[in-house]
Amino acid sequence: MEKEWTKNLVEKAEKYNLAPVALGMFGGVWDYNKMGFMWKKTMGPFKMKLEESGFEEKGPGIYDTRDWEEIRQWAKDLVQKVR
């Protein structure tokens, strides 16, 4: 995860000479019902990893990987930084 964080956020900010006040990476919602055939085939192994990591289906084929408490804390920390 740390490698992806660096690749997707830190390196992009550096590439475009950006100096963000804060960076954050959060989970999302994976809805396998809305994925096309190829996406489902490609993401099939990821679905098993979600379940192995403790994420349960919120509905048939729907996984919510957001951590709302982590998101709220990040937002509170951001407010403190910009004050």
N, CA, C and O atoms as a Maestro MAE file, in Angstrom:
{
 s_m_m2io_version
 :::
 2.0.0
}

f_m_ct {
 s_m_title
 :::
 protein
 m_atom[332] {
  # First column is atom index #
  i_m_mmod_type
  r_m_x_coord
  r_m_y_coord
  r_m_z_coord
  i_m_residue_number
  s_m_chain_name
  s_m_pdb_residue_name
  s_m_pdb_atom_name
  i_m_atomic_number
  :::
  1 25 0.826 -1.194 0.000 1 A "MET " " N  " 7
  2 3 0.000 0.000 0.000 1 A "MET " " CA " 6
  3 2 0.865 1.251 0.000 1 A "MET " " C  " 6
  4 15 0.560 2.221 -0.694 1 A "MET " " O  " 8
  5 25 1.937 1.231 0.772 2 A "GLU " " N  " 7
  6 3 2.819 2.404 0.837 2 A "GLU " " CA " 6
  7 2 3.423 2.713 -0.530 2 A "GLU " " C  " 6
  8 15 3.582 3.877 -0.895 2 A "GLU " " O  " 8
  9 25 3.757 1.669 -1.280 3 A "LYS " " N  " 7
  10 3 4.322 1.851 -2.624 3 A "LYS " " CA " 6
  11 2 3.307 2.537 -3.541 3 A "LYS " " C  " 6
  12 15 3.657 3.451 -4.287 3 A "LYS " " O  " 8
  13 25 2.060 2.096 -3.482 4 A "GLU " " N  " 7
  14 3 1.006 2.707 -4.298 4 A "GLU " " CA " 6
  15 2 0.756 4.149 -3.879 4 A "GLU " " C  " 6
  16 15 0.540 5.021 -4.720 4 A "GLU " " O  " 8
  17 25 0.788 4.391 -2.572 5 A "TRP " " N  " 7
  18 3 0.618 5.749 -2.048 5 A "TRP " " CA " 6
  19 2 1.652 6.662 -2.682 5 A "TRP " " C  " 6
  20 15 1.316 7.727 -3.199 5 A "TRP " " O  " 8
  21 25 2.907 6.246 -2.641 6 A "THR " " N  " 7
  22 3 3.994 7.056 -3.187 6 A "THR " " CA " 6
  23 2 3.813 7.256 -4.683 6 A "THR " " C  " 6
  24 15 3.935 8.374 -5.184 6 A "THR " " O  " 8
  25 25 3.525 6.187 -5.386 7 A "LYS " " N  " 7
  26 3 3.379 6.265 -6.842 7 A "LYS " " CA " 6
  27 2 2.226 7.173 -7.245 7 A "LYS " " C  " 6
  28 15 2.379 8.023 -8.122 7 A "LYS " " O  " 8
  29 25 1.091 6.999 -6.617 8 A "ASN " " N  " 7
  30 3 -0.119 7.690 -7.052 8 A "ASN " " CA " 6
  31 2 -0.282 9.100 -6.522 8 A "ASN " " C  " 6
  32 15 -0.923 9.921 -7.178 8 A "ASN " " O  " 8
  33 25 0.256 9.403 -5.394 9 A "LEU " " N  " 7
  34 3 0.046 10.734 -4.831 9 A "LEU " " CA " 6
  35 2 1.320 11.567 -4.770 9 A "LEU " " C  " 6
  36 15 1.399 12.640 -5.369 9 A "LEU " " O  " 8
  37 25 2.288 11.082 -4.065 10 A "VAL " " N  " 7
  38 3 3.509 11.859 -3.841 10 A "VAL " " CA " 6
  39 2 4.233 12.131 -5.151 10 A "VAL " " C  " 6
  40 15 4.605 13.271 -5.428 10 A "VAL " " O  " 8
  41 25 4.439 11.093 -5.962 11 A "GLU " " N  " 7
  42 3 5.154 11.286 -7.225 11 A "GLU " " CA " 6
  43 2 4.395 12.197 -8.178 11 A "GLU " " C  " 6
  44 15 5.016 12.991 -8.884 11 A "GLU " " O  " 8
  45 25 3.077 12.106 -8.220 12 A "LYS " " N  " 7
  46 3 2.281 12.992 -9.089 12 A "LYS " " CA " 6
  47 2 2.414 14.437 -8.640 12 A "LYS " " C  " 6
  48 15 2.567 15.333 -9.470 12 A "LYS " " O  " 8
  49 25 2.357 14.668 -7.348 13 A "ALA " " N  " 7
  50 3 2.504 16.032 -6.833 13 A "ALA " " CA " 6
  51 2 3.875 16.583 -7.200 13 A "ALA " " C  " 6
  52 15 3.993 17.733 -7.622 13 A "ALA " " O  " 8
  53 25 4.900 15.773 -7.043 14 A "GLU " " N  " 7
  54 3 6.256 16.215 -7.390 14 A "GLU " " CA " 6
  55 2 6.390 16.463 -8.886 14 A "GLU " " C  " 6
  56 15 7.014 17.439 -9.303 14 A "GLU " " O  " 8
  57 25 5.810 15.591 -9.687 15 A "LYS " " N  " 7
  58 3 5.899 15.712 -11.150 15 A "LYS " " CA " 6
  59 2 5.367 17.057 -11.631 15 A "LYS " " C  " 6
  60 15 5.939 17.664 -12.536 15 A "LYS " " O  " 8
  61 25 4.291 17.518 -11.038 16 A "TYR " " N  " 7
  62 3 3.659 18.767 -11.459 16 A "TYR " " CA " 6
  63 2 4.019 19.939 -10.546 16 A "TYR " " C  " 6
  64 15 3.351 20.972 -10.561 16 A "TYR " " O  " 8
  65 25 5.066 19.775 -9.759 17 A "ASN " " N  " 7
  66 3 5.547 20.828 -8.858 17 A "ASN " " CA " 6
  67 2 4.450 21.354 -7.933 17 A "ASN " " C  " 6
  68 15 4.330 22.560 -7.717 17 A "ASN " " O  " 8
  69 25 3.665 20.447 -7.399 18 A "LEU " " N  " 7
  70 3 2.598 20.818 -6.476 18 A "LEU " " CA " 6
  71 2 3.093 20.657 -5.046 18 A "LEU " " C  " 6
  72 15 3.906 19.781 -4.751 18 A "LEU " " O  " 8
  73 25 2.602 21.494 -4.184 19 A "ALA " " N  " 7
  74 3 2.939 21.409 -2.760 19 A "ALA " " CA " 6
  75 2 1.642 21.371 -1.957 19 A "ALA " " C  " 6
  76 15 1.275 22.363 -1.328 19 A "ALA " " O  " 8
  77 25 0.944 20.233 -1.974 20 A "PRO " " N  " 7
  78 3 -0.328 20.156 -1.257 20 A "PRO " " CA " 6
  79 2 -0.149 20.290 0.252 20 A "PRO " " C  " 6
  80 15 0.877 19.903 0.811 20 A "PRO " " O  " 8
  81 25 -1.156 20.838 0.884 21 A "VAL " " N  " 7
  82 3 -1.160 20.972 2.340 21 A "VAL " " CA " 6
  83 2 -1.215 19.588 2.980 21 A "VAL " " C  " 6
  84 15 -0.583 19.347 4.008 21 A "VAL " " O  " 8
  85 25 -1.969 18.688 2.372 22 A "ALA " " N  " 7
  86 3 -2.108 17.329 2.898 22 A "ALA " " CA " 6
  87 2 -2.453 16.382 1.758 22 A "ALA " " C  " 6
  88 15 -3.068 16.774 0.766 22 A "ALA " " O  " 8
  89 25 -2.052 15.152 1.915 23 A "LEU " " N  " 7
  90 3 -2.395 14.103 0.962 23 A "LEU " " CA " 6
  91 2 -3.106 12.994 1.716 23 A "LEU " " C  " 6
  92 15 -2.768 12.696 2.861 23 A "LEU " " O  " 8
  93 25 -4.083 12.389 1.076 24 A "GLY " " N  " 7
  94 3 -4.786 11.285 1.707 24 A "GLY " " CA " 6
  95 2 -5.252 10.294 0.668 24 A "GLY " " C  " 6
  96 15 -5.608 10.672 -0.448 24 A "GLY " " O  " 8
  97 25 -5.251 9.036 1.028 25 A "MET " " N  " 7
  98 3 -5.749 7.997 0.133 25 A "MET " " CA " 6
  99 2 -6.724 7.150 0.935 25 A "MET " " C  " 6
  100 15 -6.401 6.644 2.009 25 A "MET " " O  " 8
  101 25 -7.914 7.009 0.391 26 A "PHE " " N  " 7
  102 3 -8.971 6.297 1.093 26 A "PHE " " CA " 6
  103 2 -9.583 5.244 0.185 26 A "PHE " " C  " 6
  104 15 -9.465 5.317 -1.038 26 A "PHE " " O  " 8
  105 25 -10.235 4.272 0.793 27 A "GLY " " N  " 7
  106 3 -10.907 3.229 0.040 27 A "GLY " " CA " 6
  107 2 -12.142 3.770 -0.662 27 A "GLY " " C  " 6
  108 15 -12.478 4.948 -0.544 27 A "GLY " " O  " 8
  109 25 -12.796 2.903 -1.381 28 A "GLY " " N  " 7
  110 3 -13.994 3.284 -2.110 28 A "GLY " " CA " 6
  111 2 -14.998 2.145 -2.093 28 A "GLY " " C  " 6
  112 15 -14.892 1.213 -1.296 28 A "GLY " " O  " 8
  113 25 -15.966 2.236 -2.981 29 A "VAL " " N  " 7
  114 3 -16.986 1.203 -3.102 29 A "VAL " " CA " 6
  115 2 -16.732 0.433 -4.393 29 A "VAL " " C  " 6
  116 15 -16.593 1.025 -5.463 29 A "VAL " " O  " 8
  117 25 -16.673 -0.872 -4.284 30 A "TRP " " N  " 7
  118 3 -16.507 -1.748 -5.438 30 A "TRP " " CA " 6
  119 2 -17.847 -2.428 -5.686 30 A "TRP " " C  " 6
  120 15 -18.305 -3.223 -4.865 30 A "TRP " " O  " 8
  121 25 -18.469 -2.118 -6.810 31 A "ASP " " N  " 7
  122 3 -19.765 -2.709 -7.150 31 A "ASP " " CA " 6
  123 2 -19.578 -3.621 -8.355 31 A "ASP " " C  " 6
  124 15 -19.546 -3.165 -9.498 31 A "ASP " " O  " 8
  125 25 -19.458 -4.891 -8.085 32 A "TYR " " N  " 7
  126 3 -19.229 -5.862 -9.152 32 A "TYR " " CA " 6
  127 2 -20.442 -6.000 -10.065 32 A "TYR " " C  " 6
  128 15 -20.310 -6.522 -11.172 32 A "TYR " " O  " 8
  129 25 -21.607 -5.552 -9.638 33 A "ASN " " N  " 7
  130 3 -22.810 -5.615 -10.463 33 A "ASN " " CA " 6
  131 2 -22.752 -4.634 -11.624 33 A "ASN " " C  " 6
  132 15 -23.389 -4.851 -12.655 33 A "ASN " " O  " 8
  133 25 -21.998 -3.564 -11.464 34 A "LYS " " N  " 7
  134 3 -21.914 -2.538 -12.505 34 A "LYS " " CA " 6
  135 2 -20.698 -2.717 -13.408 34 A "LYS " " C  " 6
  136 15 -20.506 -1.955 -14.356 34 A "LYS " " O  " 8
  137 25 -19.882 -3.720 -13.116 35 A "MET " " N  " 7
  138 3 -18.690 -3.967 -13.924 35 A "MET " " CA " 6
  139 2 -19.041 -4.816 -15.136 35 A "MET " " C  " 6
  140 15 -19.884 -5.710 -15.071 35 A "MET " " O  " 8
  141 25 -18.375 -4.513 -16.240 36 A "GLY " " N  " 7
  142 3 -18.540 -5.331 -17.433 36 A "GLY " " CA " 6
  143 2 -17.838 -6.675 -17.267 36 A "GLY " " C  " 6
  144 15 -17.137 -6.910 -16.283 36 A "GLY " " O  " 8
  145 25 -18.036 -7.533 -18.231 37 A "PHE " " N  " 7
  146 3 -17.494 -8.888 -18.175 37 A "PHE " " CA " 6
  147 2 -15.983 -8.902 -17.959 37 A "PHE " " C  " 6
  148 15 -15.488 -9.620 -17.091 37 A "PHE " " O  " 8
  149 25 -15.249 -8.113 -18.743 38 A "MET " " N  " 7
  150 3 -13.786 -8.115 -18.637 38 A "MET " " CA " 6
  151 2 -13.317 -7.594 -17.281 38 A "MET " " C  " 6
  152 15 -12.369 -8.124 -16.703 38 A "MET " " O  " 8
  153 25 -13.987 -6.547 -16.771 39 A "TRP " " N  " 7
  154 3 -13.613 -6.021 -15.455 39 A "TRP " " CA " 6
  155 2 -13.851 -7.067 -14.380 39 A "TRP " " C  " 6
  156 15 -13.033 -7.237 -13.476 39 A "TRP " " O  " 8
  157 25 -14.973 -7.766 -14.480 40 A "LYS " " N  " 7
  158 3 -15.265 -8.804 -13.484 40 A "LYS " " CA " 6
  159 2 -14.203 -9.894 -13.512 40 A "LYS " " C  " 6
  160 15 -13.764 -10.364 -12.463 40 A "LYS " " O  " 8
  161 25 -13.790 -10.299 -14.712 41 A "LYS " " N  " 7
  162 3 -12.757 -11.328 -14.839 41 A "LYS " " CA " 6
  163 2 -11.429 -10.829 -14.277 41 A "LYS " " C  " 6
  164 15 -10.721 -11.561 -13.584 41 A "LYS " " O  " 8
  165 25 -11.102 -9.580 -14.582 42 A "THR " " N  " 7
  166 3 -9.842 -9.001 -14.135 42 A "THR " " CA " 6
  167 2 -9.835 -8.807 -12.623 42 A "THR " " C  " 6
  168 15 -8.829 -9.064 -11.961 42 A "THR " " O  " 8
  169 25 -10.953 -8.355 -12.084 43 A "MET " " N  " 7
  170 3 -11.030 -8.010 -10.664 43 A "MET " " CA " 6
  171 2 -11.447 -9.185 -9.780 43 A "MET " " C  " 6
  172 15 -11.530 -9.031 -8.562 43 A "MET " " O  " 8
  173 25 -11.709 -10.339 -10.361 44 A "GLY " " N  " 7
  174 3 -12.112 -11.507 -9.585 44 A "GLY " " CA " 6
  175 2 -11.164 -11.832 -8.437 44 A "GLY " " C  " 6
  176 15 -11.613 -11.998 -7.303 44 A "GLY " " O  " 8
  177 25 -9.854 -11.926 -8.708 45 A "PRO " " N  " 7
  178 3 -8.916 -12.210 -7.606 45 A "PRO " " CA " 6
  179 2 -8.922 -11.120 -6.525 45 A "PRO " " C  " 6
  180 15 -8.705 -11.408 -5.348 45 A "PRO " " O  " 8
  181 25 -9.169 -9.883 -6.926 46 A "PHE " " N  " 7
  182 3 -9.218 -8.784 -5.958 46 A "PHE " " CA " 6
  183 2 -10.401 -8.964 -5.010 46 A "PHE " " C  " 6
  184 15 -10.310 -8.638 -3.827 46 A "PHE " " O  " 8
  185 25 -11.499 -9.480 -5.527 47 A "LYS " " N  " 7
  186 3 -12.682 -9.729 -4.695 47 A "LYS " " CA " 6
  187 2 -12.335 -10.703 -3.569 47 A "LYS " " C  " 6
  188 15 -12.759 -10.518 -2.428 47 A "LYS " " O  " 8
  189 25 -11.568 -11.732 -3.893 48 A "MET " " N  " 7
  190 3 -11.153 -12.689 -2.864 48 A "MET " " CA " 6
  191 2 -10.239 -12.018 -1.839 48 A "MET " " C  " 6
  192 15 -10.326 -12.310 -0.647 48 A "MET " " O  " 8
  193 25 -9.364 -11.123 -2.296 49 A "LYS " " N  " 7
  194 3 -8.470 -10.416 -1.369 49 A "LYS " " CA " 6
  195 2 -9.261 -9.500 -0.442 49 A "LYS " " C  " 6
  196 15 -8.919 -9.348 0.731 49 A "LYS " " O  " 8
  197 25 -10.331 -8.885 -0.977 50 A "LEU " " N  " 7
  198 3 -11.185 -8.052 -0.127 50 A "LEU " " CA " 6
  199 2 -11.758 -8.891 1.012 50 A "LEU " " C  " 6
  200 15 -11.720 -8.495 2.178 50 A "LEU " " O  " 8
  201 25 -12.282 -10.045 0.652 51 A "GLU " " N  " 7
  202 3 -12.887 -10.913 1.662 51 A "GLU " " CA " 6
  203 2 -11.842 -11.427 2.648 51 A "GLU " " C  " 6
  204 15 -12.116 -11.527 3.844 51 A "GLU " " O  " 8
  205 25 -10.645 -11.754 2.156 52 A "GLU " " N  " 7
  206 3 -9.570 -12.216 3.036 52 A "GLU " " CA " 6
  207 2 -9.126 -11.112 3.993 52 A "GLU " " C  " 6
  208 15 -8.659 -11.391 5.097 52 A "GLU " " O  " 8
  209 25 -9.275 -9.859 3.566 53 A "SER " " N  " 7
  210 3 -8.877 -8.715 4.395 53 A "SER " " CA " 6
  211 2 -9.957 -8.320 5.390 53 A "SER " " C  " 6
  212 15 -9.770 -7.394 6.179 53 A "SER " " O  " 8
  213 25 -11.089 -9.021 5.355 54 A "GLY " " N  " 7
  214 3 -12.140 -8.758 6.329 54 A "GLY " " CA " 6
  215 2 -13.288 -7.903 5.827 54 A "GLY " " C  " 6
  216 15 -14.202 -7.594 6.591 54 A "GLY " " O  " 8
  217 25 -13.262 -7.514 4.561 55 A "PHE " " N  " 7
  218 3 -14.366 -6.732 4.016 55 A "PHE " " CA " 6
  219 2 -15.484 -7.678 3.611 55 A "PHE " " C  " 6
  220 15 -15.259 -8.669 2.916 55 A "PHE " " O  " 8
  221 25 -16.690 -7.355 4.056 56 A "GLU " " N  " 7
  222 3 -17.843 -8.183 3.746 56 A "GLU " " CA " 6
  223 2 -18.718 -7.480 2.727 56 A "GLU " " C  " 6
  224 15 -18.699 -6.255 2.607 56 A "GLU " " O  " 8
  225 25 -19.480 -8.268 1.999 57 A "GLU " " N  " 7
  226 3 -20.413 -7.694 1.037 57 A "GLU " " CA " 6
  227 2 -21.472 -6.890 1.783 57 A "GLU " " C  " 6
  228 15 -22.047 -7.366 2.763 57 A "GLU " " O  " 8
  229 25 -21.727 -5.669 1.314 58 A "LYS " " N  " 7
  230 3 -22.782 -4.829 1.896 58 A "LYS " " CA " 6
  231 2 -24.113 -5.161 1.248 58 A "LYS " " C  " 6
  232 15 -25.178 -4.901 1.809 58 A "LYS " " O  " 8
  233 25 -24.037 -5.725 0.091 59 A "GLY " " N  " 7
  234 3 -25.163 -6.198 -0.694 59 A "GLY " " CA " 6
  235 2 -24.551 -7.153 -1.694 59 A "GLY " " C  " 6
  236 15 -23.327 -7.269 -1.746 59 A "GLY " " O  " 8
  237 25 -25.351 -7.841 -2.489 60 A "PRO " " N  " 7
  238 3 -24.767 -8.774 -3.450 60 A "PRO " " CA " 6
  239 2 -23.753 -8.084 -4.376 60 A "PRO " " C  " 6
  240 15 -24.119 -7.205 -5.157 60 A "PRO " " O  " 8
  241 25 -22.489 -8.483 -4.285 61 A "GLY " " N  " 7
  242 3 -21.451 -7.950 -5.165 61 A "GLY " " CA " 6
  243 2 -20.954 -6.561 -4.824 61 A "GLY " " C  " 6
  244 15 -20.232 -5.962 -5.621 61 A "GLY " " O  " 8
  245 25 -21.317 -6.025 -3.661 62 A "ILE " " N  " 7
  246 3 -20.927 -4.658 -3.295 62 A "ILE " " CA " 6
  247 2 -20.031 -4.698 -2.053 62 A "ILE " " C  " 6
  248 15 -20.391 -5.263 -1.020 62 A "ILE " " O  " 8
  249 25 -18.855 -4.081 -2.189 63 A "TYR " " N  " 7
  250 3 -17.893 -4.003 -1.090 63 A "TYR " " CA " 6
  251 2 -17.571 -2.542 -0.836 63 A "TYR " " C  " 6
  252 15 -17.214 -1.814 -1.762 63 A "TYR " " O  " 8
  253 25 -17.694 -2.111 0.395 64 A "ASP " " N  " 7
  254 3 -17.387 -0.731 0.782 64 A "ASP " " CA " 6
  255 2 -16.107 -0.762 1.609 64 A "ASP " " C  " 6
  256 15 -16.107 -1.247 2.741 64 A "ASP " " O  " 8
  257 25 -15.014 -0.244 1.042 65 A "THR " " N  " 7
  258 3 -13.718 -0.287 1.726 65 A "THR " " CA " 6
  259 2 -13.368 1.046 2.380 65 A "THR " " C  " 6
  260 15 -12.239 1.250 2.826 65 A "THR " " O  " 8
  261 25 -14.340 1.946 2.434 66 A "ARG " " N  " 7
  262 3 -14.075 3.240 3.068 66 A "ARG " " CA " 6
  263 2 -14.014 3.090 4.582 66 A "ARG " " C  " 6
  264 15 -14.769 2.321 5.177 66 A "ARG " " O  " 8
  265 25 -13.110 3.830 5.185 67 A "ASP " " N  " 7
  266 3 -13.003 3.896 6.643 67 A "ASP " " CA " 6
  267 2 -13.410 5.319 7.021 67 A "ASP " " C  " 6
  268 15 -12.586 6.234 7.019 67 A "ASP " " O  " 8
  269 25 -14.684 5.491 7.345 68 A "TRP " " N  " 7
  270 3 -15.214 6.830 7.580 68 A "TRP " " CA " 6
  271 2 -14.532 7.529 8.743 68 A "TRP " " C  " 6
  272 15 -14.359 8.747 8.709 68 A "TRP " " O  " 8
  273 25 -14.146 6.794 9.759 69 A "GLU " " N  " 7
  274 3 -13.464 7.422 10.893 69 A "GLU " " CA " 6
  275 2 -12.102 7.961 10.460 69 A "GLU " " C  " 6
  276 15 -11.706 9.051 10.873 69 A "GLU " " O  " 8
  277 25 -11.392 7.211 9.640 70 A "GLU " " N  " 7
  278 3 -10.099 7.673 9.121 70 A "GLU " " CA " 6
  279 2 -10.281 8.914 8.242 70 A "GLU " " C  " 6
  280 15 -9.473 9.841 8.303 70 A "GLU " " O  " 8
  281 25 -11.321 8.931 7.439 71 A "ILE " " N  " 7
  282 3 -11.598 10.079 6.569 71 A "ILE " " CA " 6
  283 2 -11.927 11.311 7.406 71 A "ILE " " C  " 6
  284 15 -11.427 12.402 7.132 71 A "ILE " " O  " 8
  285 25 -12.760 11.141 8.417 72 A "ARG " " N  " 7
  286 3 -13.106 12.269 9.297 72 A "ARG " " CA " 6
  287 2 -11.869 12.818 10.011 72 A "ARG " " C  " 6
  288 15 -11.688 14.031 10.115 72 A "ARG " " O  " 8
  289 25 -11.021 11.909 10.501 73 A "GLN " " N  " 7
  290 3 -9.815 12.345 11.202 73 A "GLN " " CA " 6
  291 2 -8.882 13.095 10.259 73 A "GLN " " C  " 6
  292 15 -8.291 14.103 10.647 73 A "GLN " " O  " 8
  293 25 -8.745 12.617 9.032 74 A "TRP " " N  " 7
  294 3 -7.906 13.291 8.043 74 A "TRP " " CA " 6
  295 2 -8.439 14.706 7.792 74 A "TRP " " C  " 6
  296 15 -7.666 15.660 7.714 74 A "TRP " " O  " 8
  297 25 -9.754 14.831 7.667 75 A "ALA " " N  " 7
  298 3 -10.361 16.148 7.435 75 A "ALA " " CA " 6
  299 2 -10.131 17.076 8.629 75 A "ALA " " C  " 6
  300 15 -9.835 18.256 8.444 75 A "ALA " " O  " 8
  301 25 -10.265 16.556 9.847 76 A "LYS " " N  " 7
  302 3 -10.012 17.372 11.041 76 A "LYS " " CA " 6
  303 2 -8.560 17.827 11.085 76 A "LYS " " C  " 6
  304 15 -8.275 18.982 11.403 76 A "LYS " " O  " 8
  305 25 -7.646 16.922 10.768 77 A "ASP " " N  " 7
  306 3 -6.221 17.277 10.745 77 A "ASP " " CA " 6
  307 2 -5.939 18.333 9.680 77 A "ASP " " C  " 6
  308 15 -5.121 19.229 9.887 77 A "ASP " " O  " 8
  309 25 -6.616 18.222 8.550 78 A "LEU " " N  " 7
  310 3 -6.447 19.201 7.475 78 A "LEU " " CA " 6
  311 2 -6.886 20.587 7.932 78 A "LEU " " C  " 6
  312 15 -6.204 21.577 7.665 78 A "LEU " " O  " 8
  313 25 -8.009 20.657 8.611 79 A "VAL " " N  " 7
  314 3 -8.501 21.938 9.122 79 A "VAL " " CA " 6
  315 2 -7.464 22.564 10.051 79 A "VAL " " C  " 6
  316 15 -7.213 23.767 9.977 79 A "VAL " " O  " 8
  317 25 -6.866 21.765 10.915 80 A "GLN " " N  " 7
  318 3 -5.850 22.282 11.836 80 A "GLN " " CA " 6
  319 2 -4.625 22.807 11.085 80 A "GLN " " C  " 6
  320 15 -4.023 23.800 11.495 80 A "GLN " " O  " 8
  321 25 -4.262 22.149 9.999 81 A "LYS " " N  " 7
  322 3 -3.089 22.574 9.225 81 A "LYS " " CA " 6
  323 2 -3.305 23.910 8.528 81 A "LYS " " C  " 6
  324 15 -2.372 24.704 8.406 81 A "LYS " " O  " 8
  325 25 -4.524 24.164 8.071 82 A "VAL " " N  " 7
  326 3 -4.768 25.381 7.287 82 A "VAL " " CA " 6
  327 2 -5.187 26.569 8.137 82 A "VAL " " C  " 6
  328 15 -5.333 27.675 7.616 82 A "VAL " " O  " 8
  329 25 -5.381 26.368 9.415 83 A "ARG " " N  " 7
  330 3 -5.758 27.487 10.290 83 A "ARG " " CA " 6
  331 2 -4.587 28.358 10.583 83 A "ARG " " C  " 6
  332 15 -4.719 29.348 11.304 83 A "ARG " " O  " 8
  :::
 }
 m_bond[331] {
  # First column is bond index #
  i_m_from
  i_m_to
  i_m_order
  :::
  1 1 2 1
  2 2 3 1
  3 3 4 2
  4 3 5 1
  5 5 6 1
  6 6 7 1
  7 7 8 2
  8 7 9 1
  9 9 10 1
  10 10 11 1
  11 11 12 2
  12 11 13 1
  13 13 14 1
  14 14 15 1
  15 15 16 2
  16 15 17 1
  17 17 18 1
  18 18 19 1
  19 19 20 2
  20 19 21 1
  21 21 22 1
  22 22 23 1
  23 23 24 2
  24 23 25 1
  25 25 26 1
  26 26 27 1
  27 27 28 2
  28 27 29 1
  29 29 30 1
  30 30 31 1
  31 31 32 2
  32 31 33 1
  33 33 34 1
  34 34 35 1
  35 35 36 2
  36 35 37 1
  37 37 38 1
  38 38 39 1
  39 39 40 2
  40 39 41 1
  41 41 42 1
  42 42 43 1
  43 43 44 2
  44 43 45 1
  45 45 46 1
  46 46 47 1
  47 47 48 2
  48 47 49 1
  49 49 50 1
  50 50 51 1
  51 51 52 2
  52 51 53 1
  53 53 54 1
  54 54 55 1
  55 55 56 2
  56 55 57 1
  57 57 58 1
  58 58 59 1
  59 59 60 2
  60 59 61 1
  61 61 62 1
  62 62 63 1
  63 63 64 2
  64 63 65 1
  65 65 66 1
  66 66 67 1
  67 67 68 2
  68 67 69 1
  69 69 70 1
  70 70 71 1
  71 71 72 2
  72 71 73 1
  73 73 74 1
  74 74 75 1
  75 75 76 2
  76 75 77 1
  77 77 78 1
  78 78 79 1
  79 79 80 2
  80 79 81 1
  81 81 82 1
  82 82 83 1
  83 83 84 2
  84 83 85 1
  85 85 86 1
  86 86 87 1
  87 87 88 2
  88 87 89 1
  89 89 90 1
  90 90 91 1
  91 91 92 2
  92 91 93 1
  93 93 94 1
  94 94 95 1
  95 95 96 2
  96 95 97 1
  97 97 98 1
  98 98 99 1
  99 99 100 2
  100 99 101 1
  101 101 102 1
  102 102 103 1
  103 103 104 2
  104 103 105 1
  105 105 106 1
  106 106 107 1
  107 107 108 2
  108 107 109 1
  109 109 110 1
  110 110 111 1
  111 111 112 2
  112 111 113 1
  113 113 114 1
  114 114 115 1
  115 115 116 2
  116 115 117 1
  117 117 118 1
  118 118 119 1
  119 119 120 2
  120 119 121 1
  121 121 122 1
  122 122 123 1
  123 123 124 2
  124 123 125 1
  125 125 126 1
  126 126 127 1
  127 127 128 2
  128 127 129 1
  129 129 130 1
  130 130 131 1
  131 131 132 2
  132 131 133 1
  133 133 134 1
  134 134 135 1
  135 135 136 2
  136 135 137 1
  137 137 138 1
  138 138 139 1
  139 139 140 2
  140 139 141 1
  141 141 142 1
  142 142 143 1
  143 143 144 2
  144 143 145 1
  145 145 146 1
  146 146 147 1
  147 147 148 2
  148 147 149 1
  149 149 150 1
  150 150 151 1
  151 151 152 2
  152 151 153 1
  153 153 154 1
  154 154 155 1
  155 155 156 2
  156 155 157 1
  157 157 158 1
  158 158 159 1
  159 159 160 2
  160 159 161 1
  161 161 162 1
  162 162 163 1
  163 163 164 2
  164 163 165 1
  165 165 166 1
  166 166 167 1
  167 167 168 2
  168 167 169 1
  169 169 170 1
  170 170 171 1
  171 171 172 2
  172 171 173 1
  173 173 174 1
  174 174 175 1
  175 175 176 2
  176 175 177 1
  177 177 178 1
  178 178 179 1
  179 179 180 2
  180 179 181 1
  181 181 182 1
  182 182 183 1
  183 183 184 2
  184 183 185 1
  185 185 186 1
  186 186 187 1
  187 187 188 2
  188 187 189 1
  189 189 190 1
  190 190 191 1
  191 191 192 2
  192 191 193 1
  193 193 194 1
  194 194 195 1
  195 195 196 2
  196 195 197 1
  197 197 198 1
  198 198 199 1
  199 199 200 2
  200 199 201 1
  201 201 202 1
  202 202 203 1
  203 203 204 2
  204 203 205 1
  205 205 206 1
  206 206 207 1
  207 207 208 2
  208 207 209 1
  209 209 210 1
  210 210 211 1
  211 211 212 2
  212 211 213 1
  213 213 214 1
  214 214 215 1
  215 215 216 2
  216 215 217 1
  217 217 218 1
  218 218 219 1
  219 219 220 2
  220 219 221 1
  221 221 222 1
  222 222 223 1
  223 223 224 2
  224 223 225 1
  225 225 226 1
  226 226 227 1
  227 227 228 2
  228 227 229 1
  229 229 230 1
  230 230 231 1
  231 231 232 2
  232 231 233 1
  233 233 234 1
  234 234 235 1
  235 235 236 2
  236 235 237 1
  237 237 238 1
  238 238 239 1
  239 239 240 2
  240 239 241 1
  241 241 242 1
  242 242 243 1
  243 243 244 2
  244 243 245 1
  245 245 246 1
  246 246 247 1
  247 247 248 2
  248 247 249 1
  249 249 250 1
  250 250 251 1
  251 251 252 2
  252 251 253 1
  253 253 254 1
  254 254 255 1
  255 255 256 2
  256 255 257 1
  257 257 258 1
  258 258 259 1
  259 259 260 2
  260 259 261 1
  261 261 262 1
  262 262 263 1
  263 263 264 2
  264 263 265 1
  265 265 266 1
  266 266 267 1
  267 267 268 2
  268 267 269 1
  269 269 270 1
  270 270 271 1
  271 271 272 2
  272 271 273 1
  273 273 274 1
  274 274 275 1
  275 275 276 2
  276 275 277 1
  277 277 278 1
  278 278 279 1
  279 279 280 2
  280 279 281 1
  281 281 282 1
  282 282 283 1
  283 283 284 2
  284 283 285 1
  285 285 286 1
  286 286 287 1
  287 287 288 2
  288 287 289 1
  289 289 290 1
  290 290 291 1
  291 291 292 2
  292 291 293 1
  293 293 294 1
  294 294 295 1
  295 295 296 2
  296 295 297 1
  297 297 298 1
  298 298 299 1
  299 299 300 2
  300 299 301 1
  301 301 302 1
  302 302 303 1
  303 303 304 2
  304 303 305 1
  305 305 306 1
  306 306 307 1
  307 307 308 2
  308 307 309 1
  309 309 310 1
  310 310 311 1
  311 311 312 2
  312 311 313 1
  313 313 314 1
  314 314 315 1
  315 315 316 2
  316 315 317 1
  317 317 318 1
  318 318 319 1
  319 319 320 2
  320 319 321 1
  321 321 322 1
  322 322 323 1
  323 323 324 2
  324 323 325 1
  325 325 326 1
  326 326 327 1
  327 327 328 2
  328 327 329 1
  329 329 330 1
  330 330 331 1
  331 331 332 2
  :::
 }
}
